[in-house]
Amino acid sequence: MIKQVEEAGVDGLELNFSCPHGMPEKGMGSVQGQDPTIAGEITRWAKEVATVPVMVKLTPNVTDIVEIGKACEEAGADAISAINTVSAFIGVDLDRLEPLPSVGGTSAFGGYSGPAIKPIGLRCIAQLAKGTSLPLSGLGGIARWRDAAEYILVGASTVQVGTAVMFQGYEIVEKMKKGLSAYMDEKGFESVARMRGYILPKITAHEELNFGYKVVAAIDQALCSKCGLCYTACMDGGWQAIEMESRQLYPRVVGEKCDGCSLCLHICPVEGCITLVPA
């Protein structure tokens, strides 16, 4: 197969060790990417024949993606791409009592893509950047130039876009290129290579974080709509650090109670209304 596609004029190969749709039942796809021995063996087979670069696309549905990445690196892979879709079950039709999407009343587990999986993709690329020496192609939830910039900053040399193109068309690529270029100029990055992995040294183990660092929430009354969402969230799911006597009055942060958890910031519907400031 490699010889056939090379004759067709490809510039490189991407080995699919990650597809969750139907292939695992046949011993292919994500099953290959969940076993380092199998992943390494197939990579080695491909490298014995290929005359163009071989990149391996990995699944996030593993305990340790670095273990799989190292096996592929040792087998001669030229690069790694990550991630493919996250294993998921989309839901249940409560009226018909059928799984979704319903295929004649039945369904199966499948792969979840789109913006929601970006944090998982960023984590996997950062881990692979720290754990292997191969070039990385980042994908998973990239829809804007900012997403692409994040992937590059945690270690990706290139990025790939799938779901966003399905929704918005290829024209988003030019917008992403322009946005990324402007950002690089603003931050003084002369090339993607200089930008690649820039923040990796700042990603550390939990126990190495500065536990003396403290921030508290601050509410800008000029932007506040008095909706009360921050008050409810903090009272029921936070530290009871926001007081609000009525919907006619602005909520107020009690600094000594605030733990800086940022729950109020994320629940606030007005951008910039709530910020975290050093205690």
C-alpha angles and dihedrals in degrees: 000000000000091000091050096051092044089054087054088062107257119167094211146351130242113200112215105226092151118053111128097188113100095313099092090063087059093048093256138099116030092006088067091051093051096061117061092202094054093041091052094045096052091044089054091050091052094047091052090063107025122095093184126065116286119216122187120216111212133205122234090214094096138094094238119014091184091064089058092044093052091050090054092046092052089049090058105264113166095210145352130229122199145221128022119182124309117246109253148154111227102209150273131282099229094195098049094030091229133129119253131277088033115214102186090322098316135081142174142220112278146170123289117210138169135071095327093069097052095097089053091049092049091051093050094048091049091050093048091047090054095040104042137035097221126114110261132215111203125211140155124099098003109153104138138035089256090062091051091049091053092052092050093048091055094049114287119136093194136009133218128210125203119142095038091056090051090056101037108019132238094298090083089071093069090048090051092049092050093046094048092047092051091049092050090051091049093051096040098246107153093192143005087252090061090048096046113110093353095146098039093102088058094057106089143156119289093243090055094059119111102257090185091066111103134181131177133201121262123195121210104217091197089066100032116113094193090237091146096221093125091050093051094045094049094045096048103029107016141042101299086247098138122077124197119169095188142345088260092063130064119253115253129209117227100215099202091055098043115103096188092241091148094223091129091050092055095045095048112105094205114080113232095009093110122039135169116241131183112273 
